[in-house]
Amino acid sequence: MSEQASLVIRGGTVIDGSGGDPIEADVAVRGGTIAAVGKGLPKGDCEIDASSKLVTPGFVDVHTHYDAQVTWSNRITPSSWNGVTTLMMGNCGVGFAPCKPDQRDMLIELMEGVEDIPEVVLTEGLPWNWESFEDYLNALDARQYDLDVVAQVPHAAVRTYVMGERALAHEPANAEDRAQMAKIAAAGIEAGALGFSTSRTINHKTLAGEHTPTLKAEADELIEIGAAVGETKSGWLQVISDFDDQEAEFEMLRRIVRAAGRPMTVTILQRDARPEGWRDLLDRIASANADGLPIFGQVLTRPTGIMLGFEVSQNPFVNRPSWNRIADLPFEEKLAFLRQPDFRKQLISETNPDERLAKRVTNWERIFPLGDPPNYEPAPEGSIAAMAARTGADPAELVYDLLLENDGKTILYRPLSNYSYGDLGTVQEMFSHPNSLVGLGDGGAHVGVLSDASAITYMLTHWTRDRTRGGRMPLPWAIKRLSRDNAAAIGLNDRGLVKNGYKADLNVIDYDRLKLCPPKVAYDLPSGGRRLLQRIEGYDATIVSGTPVQIHGEETGALPGRLVRGSKSLG
């Protein structure tokens, strides 16, 4: 090196993101770029002692839903607590741009329902200093963050912008509608977005029960938009679908990819109703790739599930008449009622009028104490049903008393998908597939029922070190999946490796100490809004563009992260 490095990470075990063997080396950084990797490098302006620690690339999270948070916060927690140095938002077709002033409530209602972000939080927090998607990017470009942010163009916002109430009514798009949507999507990619996203699942709806405007979008609409995106030679297409008719749906996706000439990623989940459907879907994905159609399955590293508790959005007694009477009270006032024996007896005796919700939150065989450290692969004998059977207790009474422990802040865990067989063997097969990517953490979404940004760290703690109910994965492989593989998939070829010339996004990790803490409720959103947050221990340093943003879990105050526009290559 011809000049002194701005930062040297000294004496660590470098796992470089390529999947290769670890090496003992120093890492020197200059000007936001990795300048050298080797032993005995010259002293830097600043040094971090990484002895007995891992040095890895920063992680890339491709599915986060931070479209609102990035407009009001500089710190994109909890993802930045998990070693994430680049994130992608605008997922599942939902977002806030483009948006006409008279359509703002429509998009807020949709995001409130789809992603469980309270309306009051969005109403107070969103500055709405944009209308077009390009305006939105410009607004983000003026901000600073503790990580880099990448955007996608969301189909629901585009469809609502073009079609108004007709989009909410799920009317077919006419030729003029399709042309306008295609033009907006392509302009968004040309302005710097790295994807276009859409949703085709009935699970995405407003709180009033209205399905997402994109649910019934016809093939002609998606193909025309895909072709317009393809003309930009950048970006991917992100899709979530129920795949009720898997053959017909996937054939349509193949047509879209063929027209676009761009990669596509689709959500992969194991559903209890079709526990082997994911396998057929991955087989179809493999076949598409063999035919030259790049399609990737996106997989979470653990079950998709919800947290149940008296302080969070759902619990086994939610929506019962007595619960509804206290649901909107401040937590301490709510707790006072819950501690009354007469109230307890009455609430337990009632039923939830919503049978589907009742089944979800009172399936005692699939509800577990989360524990400390949190256990996301619980055995059947740890379920509420099994606990009640061993003690002869009524499961509802047992749960009620458990939830009152810890001053009413106990949290239970309810796996919803990826857990049909009661372990994570299915997930292991999913993320081991050559045409899959690790994602779906939803760090900025579902904030009242889950905190899955930590699924990034879970890949390291559970899958490479702690798992006891099945096989583990090699640590270099896991690091590659979280860094280089995701970076390359979205076109950011300037990061994801600890190698000369690459962007100096890095983690220093105390692997033996790395752990997930139990989720806790915080009231730190605009208007005092509530969200579940999960702290992480063991990240000694997270570095973005050569600048430490966290040291030993404490923020440094630096905000080197920026909006990233367009694909990147070295140099």
N, C-alpha and C positions, 0 to 999 in steps of 0.2 A: 504494500500500500504506500502510495506516494505522500500521503498526508495522514495525520492522526485521525483515528476513528472517533466518531462522536459517542459511540457506545460499544463496549466489548462485554459480551456474556462469557464469563470465564469458567472453563473446566467442567462443562456439563456433558451429559450423555445426549448426543444429538440424534433424534429420530426425525429424519429430514422430510418426511411426507411422500417419499417415493415408494415406500414399502420395503426398502432395503434394511440391512442390519444396522443397529445403533453403532455410533462411533463416539469416542471421547474426543472432544474438540472445543475450541473457543469459536465464538461467532462475533465478527466485527461488523459494525453498521456505520455507514457514512451517507449523509444526505438522504435518509429515508430508505436506503437500499442496502442489502447485504453485500458487504465489500469483500469478505473473506471468511472461510471456514477452515480451521486447522489448529494445530497445537502451537502453543508458545507465541501467539500473536502479540504485536506491540501494544503497549498500554493505550487505553482510550480516554477521552475526556471524562466519561462516566463508565463505571464498571459494575456489573452484577455478578456476584459469586454464585455459580450454579453447581458447585461441587455436590455430588450425590443427587443431583436433580436432573429432570428431563428438559431438553430444549426442543421444542416442536414448532412447526408453522402455526400461525393463528388459524382458528377454525372458521369455516364458511358455512353459514346456516342459510339454507335456500327456501325456508318456509316459515315466516315469522309474524306477518300481519301487524307490523308496527306503523301502518300508514297514518294513524292519528298521533301516536306518541312522538314520532319524529318531528311533528309540527310544533310541539310545546316543550319537549325535553331535549336536553343535550346529552343526557346519559340514558342509553338504551338498555336499561336493566329490565329483566334479569339476564338477557343474553350476554351482555358484556361481562357478567360475573362468571361465565362459563367458557372463557377463553375464546369467544367469538370475536373476530376482528373484521369480518365482512358479513352482512346479512342482506337477504333479499326479501322484499315485501310486495304488496299488491297481489297476494295469492288468492286463489279460489274465486276470482272474478269480482271481488269486493274491494272498494277503495273510495276515495273522495274526489277524484278528478278523472275526466272533466265533469264539471257541475255548474249548471246555471243557478243563480241566486234563489229562484223559486223551487229548486229541486233539492235543496240542502236537507230538508227534513226527510225526504224520501231515502236519501243515502244514509242518514243517521239512523233511521228506523231499521233499515236493512242491516247495517253493521251491528246495531244493538242486538238484533235477533240472531244473526248468523254467528257473530263472534263474541257475544256476551259482554259487551262493553256498555255500561249504563248510558242512557240518553243524556242525562244531566252532565256527565263527564265530557261527552263529545260536544254538547252544546256550549259549555263553558270553555273547553280547551281548544277547539278548532278555530284558528284565526280567519279562515276563509279568505286569505289574500291571494286567491287564484280563481280562475274559471276554467281555462283550458288545461289539458294535461301538461303542456309545456310551461304554463304559468306555475303549476304545482311544482315541477322540477326546479324552476327558477327560485321559488320560495325556499325549497330545501337547500339549494345551492348556496344560499346566503347564511346557512346555519353551520354550526360546528358540533361534532359528536365525539363520543369516546370509542367509536368504531366507524367503519365505512358502510354506507347505505346504498343499496341497489334497488331500483324500482321496476315494477311491471305495470303494464296498462291493464286495468280491470274491466272486464267485459260488461258487468252489471252497470257500472258508471257510464260507460260508453253508450250502451243500449238505452239507458234512461235519458241521457243527454240528447240523443238523436230522436227517440220515439216518445218520450214523456210518459204519460199515463198508459199509452198503448203498450209500452214495455212491461209495466207492472201488471197489465192484463194478459200478458204472454201472447200477444198477437204476433203472427208471423211478420217478419220484416219484408217490406217490398223492395224492389230493385233500388229505389233511391235511398232507402234506409241502409241497405247493405253497402252501397257505394260510400255513403258518409261514414259508416262505422269502419270500413276498411281504411278509408283515408285517415281517420283519427288514430287508429291503431298504428298505422305505418308512420305517421308523424310523431307519435309518442316514441317509437323505437328510434327514429332518426334523431330525436331530441336527447336520447340517452338511455331510455328504458332497455332492459335486457330480457324482456319477456312480455307475453300477452297471456292473461289467465281467464279461465271461465269455470263455472260450476254447473253441473248437471245432476245434482243430488237433491232429493226431496227434504233432506235434513237441513238445508240452508233456507231459512225463512225468517220473516220478521216476527216480533213478539205477538203480533196480531194473527200470525199463522199464514201470511201471504208468502208464497214461494219466491225465491230469487228470480229476478226478471230474465235470467239466462237459462232457466230450467228447460224450456221447450224450444230453445233456438234450433232452427232447422239446419240440416247439413249444408245447404247452399250458403247460408249466412256465415257459418264457421269456415267453410272452404274459401269463400271470397276474402274474409278477414285474414285467414292463414296465408293465402297467396300474396296479399298486400304486405304482410310481415316478411314473407320470403323475399320480396323484391328489395328489402333493405339489407339483406345478407347478414343480419344480426338478430340475436334474441332467440328465445325458445318459446314454446307453447305449453302452458301448465293447465291441466284438466283434473277435476274431481268429478266422478260419476258413480252412480249406484250400480251400473252394469247389470241391470235386471235382465236384459237380453244381451248377454255378453258377446255373442257372435256378431249380432247386428251393430251393436255399439262400437265394438273394436274395429269392425270393418270401416265404419265411418271415420274413426280416428286415423286409420291408415290412409284414407282418402285425403284427409286434411294435411297430414304430414307429406304425402306425395305432392300435393298442390303447393305447399309452403316451401318444401326443401329445407326445413328447419327442424331441429330436434323437438321432441315432446316429452313431457314427464306427466305421469298419471299416478294418483294415489293408490297404494296397495294396502288393503286391510283384510283381516280374516273376520268374517261375520259369522255369528253363531248359526244363523239360518242356512248358510252355505259355507261350512267350514273348510271346504277344499276349493272353493271358487277362485281364491287367490292364486292357486297353483296353475289352474287353466289360464288365468290372465297372464301370469309370468311366462307361460309357454307361448302364448300368442305374442308377447313382447319379444321373446327370443326369436320367434319366426319372422317378425317384422324386421328386426335388425339383420337377420340373415338375408332378407330381401332388400337391404340397403335403406330401410326406413328407421332412423334413429329414434327409438322410443325407450324411455326409462321408467321403471317403477320407483315411486318414492315411498320410503318405509320409515316408520318410527322405531326406535331401538327398544321399545317396551310396549305394553298394552296402551291403547288409547283408553282413557278412563276418566272418572270424575272423583273429586273429593267430596265427602259428605260431612257436614258438621253444623252446629248451631250458629256459627259465625259466618259461614259461607253461603253460597246461593242455594244449595240443595242439601237436604237431609232426609232420612226415612219418613219424616212426618210432614214434609212440605206439602202445601196445598190442602191439608185437612182444615176443617172449619176453625178449630181453635188456633192452629198455627197462623192462619190468615189474619186473625185478630191481632197478633203480635208481630207479624212479619216485618212491618216497617218501623218498629220501635228501635231506638238506639240499643246496642248490644247489651249493655248492662241492665237496662229496663226489661229487655226480653228475657235475660237470664233470671231475673227476679221471678217472673212468671213461671219459668221452666222448673225452678226449684220448689215450687209449691206442690205438695202431694196431690191436692185435688185437681190442679191443672194437669199434672202428669197423668193421672188416671183417666181424665177426660180425653186428652190428646191421644193416648195409646188406644182408647176404645174406638176412635173415629177411623174413617176410611178416606182415601184420596179419590175424588170423583174422576180423575184422569187415570184410567186403567193402565195406559201405556207408561205413564210416568211412575205410577205406583209399582208396577212390575220392576222398573229400572232401579228404584231406590229401596225396595224391600225384598229383593232376591237374596235372602240371607246366606245362601250357599256361595254367592259371588260378592260378598261384602266382607272386608277384612280390616282389622286395625292396621294403620299405616306404619306405625312404629318409629323408632329412632335407633339406628339409621332407617330411613324409609325402605320398605320391602315391596318392590314392584313385581316380584315373582313369588307370591305367597302360595303355600301348599294348601290343599283342601282342608286339612285338619286345623288350619288357622282361621277358618271362616267363622262368621257369627253363628251360622247354623251348627257347626261342629262344637263351638264353645258352649252354646246353649244346650246341646244334647249331652255334653259331658257333665254339666251342672244341673240339668233338669229345669233350667230357666226358660221363661218365655223369651224368644229372640227380640221382640220389640222392647220388652222391659230391660233386657240386657243392654241393647243398643242405647236406649235412653240414658241409662246410668253411665255407660261408657262415655257418651258425648258430654255429660256434665262434668266429667273429670277434667283436671287441668284448667279449672275455672271456666269450664264450658267451651274450651278451645281444642278439645280432642278432635282429630280428623280421622275418618275412616276412608278406605280406598275401595272403589268399585270399578274393576276392569270391565270395559264394554266390548272392545274388539281385540283381536290378536291373542285371545286367551281361551279359545273354545275348548282346548284340551287341558287347561289348568296348569300350563307351564309355557315357557318362551321358546320352545323348540321351533315353533312355526316362524317366529320372528327371526331366529337365527338362520333358517333357510332363506327367508326373504332377503335379508341384507347381505347374505353370502352370494346371492345370484349375480352373475356378471353384468346384468342389465338393470341393476337397481342402484339407487342412491339413498343416502341417509338424510332424512328431513322430517317435516311434519311436527316440529316442536311447538309451533304456534305461540311463541313467546309473548306476543302482544295481544293475544286473543283468549277468549274463554276465561277471563281473569278471575271470575267468581267461583269457578269449579275445578281449575287445574293450574299447574305451573310446570309445563313440560319443556321449557327452555333447557332444563337440566338434563333432558335426554341426551344432549351432547356429551356432558360429563359422564353420564351413566354408561355410555359406550366404553369409557375407559375403566371406570370403577367396577361395574358389574361384569362386563363381557370379557375383559382382559385379566381381571384380578380376583373378584370376589364370588363368582357364580359357583354354586354347589349343586344345583339341580340339573346339571347337564354340562356340555362342553364349553370351553372358553375360546377366545379368538386371540391371535398374535397381536401384541401391542403395535408393532410397526404397521400392520395391516389396518388396524383401527384408526391410527393417526392419519394414514393415507385417505381413508374413507371420509374423515372429517375435514380434511384440508384440500389436498391436491385434486381429488376426484370431484368434489363439489365445485371448486374454483374453475376447473376445466369445463365442467358441464354447462356453466352459465357464461363461458367465454372470457373469464378473467385469468388469462394465462401468464399474468405478471406476478402471481402470488400462489401460495400453497406449498412451496418448497423452501427448505433452508439451504439455499444455494446462491453462489455469487450472481449478482445482478437482479435477483428477485426482490420484490417489495419486502421491507423489513417489518412484517407482521409476525410476531413471535410470542410463544408462551414459555415461561419457565415454571415447571410443575414439580412439586414435591409429591411424587407418585405414591409413596407409602402413606402419606397423610391426606391424600385426596379423598374427599367425601362429600356427599349430599346431606345437607341438614333438613330437618322436617320443614314442610311449608308452614308459613305463618301469614296471617292477614295483616296487610298494611293499608293505611288510609292516606295514600300519597298521590292519588290521581287528582286532576282538577275537580273542584267542588268537594274535596274530601272523599272522592270515590275510592271504593274498596277493591283490592286485588290480592290474590295469593302470591306470595314471593317465597322463593327458596334460595337461601344462601348456600354458598359453596366454600369449602375449605381446601387449601392445597395448591391454589394458583399463586406462586410466589411473585410472578410478574406477568403482566400482559402488555404487549408492546405493539403500537400501531404506527406504521410509517417511521419506525425507529425511535418513537417517543413512548416511554412507559406511561400507561394510563391507570394502571393499578399495581401497587406493590404490597404483597402480603395481604391482599384483600381490601386495602385502603386506596381510595381514589387519590391520584396525584394532583388533580386539578387540570391536567393537560387534556385538550380536546383536538387531537390531530385528525380525527375522522371527518370524512366529507362524503357528499353525494358522489357516486361513481357514475359517470356517463359513458355508456357504450362498452364494447368489448376491449380487452387490453392484451398487449403482447409485450415481450421484453424490449427494453430500449426506448 
